[in-house]
Amino acid sequence: MNKSSIRAFGVALFLVGALLSIADRFDLNIGLPTVASTNDKDVEELQKKLEQATKEIASLKAQTAKETAIENTKEENATDATAESEHAESSTPDSDDEVAMTLQIYSGITPYIVAQKLEDGGIITNSVEMELLLANAKYARSLQIGSYEVNSSMTLEEIAKLITGKKQ
């Protein structure tokens, strides 16, 4: 090998290094796999696990409700059972009741805190689903500072679009 070929190889290595450095600095995708692509796969996997867990919880709740109803009918006579069921029906709120609240988004708030606020306000039933949705690449780092009127009739997707400023 002569000096000029070694020098040319060194210059080529320097240029490739500089190109990769610039691409990394300005978040340019030059065909290399990124960390975000693996994060998207992890988010999708976690969403699938969450859906499975939600289905299991729903089936267990239904099974528990059936078992409780069977036990109640066995323990009580017919007159007590009818009186108690009438009382229970009048004291349970309608599922059609809509809960509304004002959600405050401030600088530095995390998707976890937003999801917890929505669950505490009765807008959503599962904060983990909302947290995963906001961590999704579509909404990640897009929370907009401000006050938002949200209600329980809105879907998770609608709430996410509202608080991130994404178009409907």
C-alpha positions as MATLAB code, in Angstrom:
seq = 'MNKSSIRAFGVALFLVGALLSIADRFDLNIGLPTVASTNDKDVEELQKKLEQATKEIASLKAQTAKETAIENTKEENATDATAESEHAESSTPDSDDEVAMTLQIYSGITPYIVAQKLEDGGIITNSVEMELLLANAKYARSLQIGSYEVNSSMTLEEIAKLITGKKQ';
ca = [
       0.000    0.000    0.000;
       1.255    3.411   -0.823;
       0.849    6.612    1.137;
      -1.826    8.145   -1.063;
      -4.246    5.201   -0.745;
      -3.894    5.174    3.057;
      -4.428    8.932    3.120;
      -7.560    8.604    0.921;
      -8.927    5.862    3.184;
      -8.355    8.093    6.240;
     -10.115   11.038    4.611;
     -13.064    8.788    3.690;
     -13.357    7.562    7.283;
     -13.278   11.150    8.537;
     -16.012   12.215    6.108;
     -18.262    9.278    7.028;
     -17.788   10.068   10.731;
     -18.616   13.726   10.142;
     -21.724   12.780    8.141;
     -22.968   10.464   10.890;
     -22.280   13.104   13.527;
     -24.232   15.758   11.603;
     -27.106   13.355   10.964;
     -27.286   12.528   14.668;
     -27.076   16.174   15.723;
     -29.949   17.265   13.474;
     -32.032   14.090   13.911;
     -31.795   13.193   10.230;
     -32.804    9.693    9.241;
     -30.174    8.369    6.836;
     -31.398    4.802    6.820;
     -29.895    3.672   10.106;
     -32.117    1.990   12.703;
     -33.075    4.355   15.484;
     -33.958    3.989   19.131;
     -37.448    5.338   18.392;
     -38.211    2.392   16.125;
     -37.510   -0.047   18.967;
     -39.533    2.120   21.337;
     -42.511    1.946   18.956;
     -42.296   -1.839   19.012;
     -42.163   -1.801   22.818;
     -45.183    0.530   22.985;
     -47.167   -1.709   20.638;
     -46.251   -4.782   22.692;
     -47.256   -3.057   25.923;
     -50.544   -1.920   24.365;
     -51.351   -5.512   23.389;
     -50.578   -6.711   26.920;
     -52.738   -3.925   28.331;
     -55.662   -4.898   26.105;
     -55.355   -8.520   27.225;
     -55.224   -7.496   30.877;
     -58.264   -5.231   30.436;
     -60.233   -8.097   28.873;
     -59.232  -10.410   31.732;
     -60.295   -7.838   34.318;
     -63.657   -7.340   32.599;
     -64.322  -11.078   32.499;
     -63.327  -11.470   36.155;
     -65.618   -8.582   37.147;
     -68.506  -10.173   35.253;
     -67.812  -13.536   36.865;
     -67.643  -11.968   40.340;
     -70.884  -10.094   39.753;
     -72.626  -13.321   38.722;
     -71.307  -15.178   41.774;
     -72.374  -12.354   44.083;
     -75.849  -12.306   42.577;
     -76.196  -16.073   43.013;
     -75.056  -15.891   46.667;
     -77.458  -13.043   47.403;
     -80.424  -14.924   46.013;
     -79.580  -18.031   48.018;
     -79.179  -16.174   51.323;
     -82.261  -13.968   51.207;
     -85.904  -14.773   50.733;
     -87.894  -13.357   47.828;
     -89.345  -10.293   49.616;
     -86.019   -9.131   51.033;
     -84.309   -9.655   47.691;
     -86.828   -7.509   45.790;
     -86.678   -4.708   48.364;
     -82.901   -4.682   48.311;
     -82.671   -4.735   44.519;
     -85.053   -1.761   44.287;
     -82.907    0.121   46.798;
     -79.697   -0.792   44.928;
     -81.140    0.354   41.592;
     -82.133    3.731   43.003;
     -78.745    4.342   44.640;
     -76.513    3.447   41.690;
     -75.750    6.314   39.322;
     -76.666    6.016   35.660;
     -73.826    5.049   33.350;
     -75.101    7.755   30.983;
     -74.018   10.500   33.416;
     -71.315   12.575   31.798;
     -68.450   13.841   33.933;
     -66.694   17.028   32.823;
     -63.586   18.754   34.117;
     -61.001   21.355   33.202;
     -57.581   19.822   32.613;
     -54.604   22.100   33.263;
     -51.460   21.327   31.246;
     -48.350   23.125   32.462;
     -44.721   23.172   31.383;
     -42.885   19.936   32.150;
     -45.977   17.825   32.819;
     -45.564   14.154   31.979;
     -48.043   11.814   30.262;
     -48.238    9.881   33.547;
     -49.465   12.937   35.470;
     -51.972   13.847   32.737;
     -53.382   10.305   32.746;
     -53.607   10.286   36.560;
     -55.471   13.621   36.560;
     -57.962   12.306   34.016;
     -58.523    9.104   35.990;
     -58.889   10.990   39.295;
     -61.400   13.312   37.631;
     -63.497   10.368   36.476;
     -62.953   11.127   32.788;
     -61.171    7.845   32.019;
     -61.195    4.482   33.795;
     -57.647    3.323   33.054;
     -54.779    5.807   33.274;
     -52.263    3.317   31.866;
     -54.039    3.256   28.491;
     -53.910    7.049   28.263;
     -50.280    7.141   29.352;
     -49.340    4.626   26.645;
     -51.308    6.570   24.043;
     -49.532    9.826   24.946;
     -46.165    8.012   24.881;
     -46.904    6.846   21.337;
     -44.712    8.468   18.676;
     -47.779   10.235   17.235;
     -48.308   12.279   20.419;
     -44.949   12.055   22.212;
     -43.572   15.411   23.367;
     -46.578   17.258   21.934;
     -48.509   18.255   25.067;
     -49.659   21.859   24.674;
     -49.733   24.167   27.694;
     -53.211   25.441   28.561;
     -56.624   24.633   30.007;
     -58.835   22.083   28.293;
     -62.466   21.156   28.873;
     -62.752   17.362   28.734;
     -65.637   15.012   29.514;
     -66.175   11.315   30.001;
     -67.982   10.904   26.676;
     -64.760   11.708   24.779;
     -62.577    8.838   23.575;
     -58.922    8.576   24.577;
     -57.933    9.495   21.023;
     -60.107   12.643   21.093;
     -58.612   13.751   24.412;
     -55.076   13.109   23.142;
     -55.728   15.133   19.977;
     -57.210   17.969   22.028;
     -54.344   18.316   24.500;
     -51.584   17.842   21.901;
     -53.066   20.189   19.338;
     -53.173   17.524   16.637;
     -55.792   17.953   13.917;
     -59.016   15.945   14.131;
];
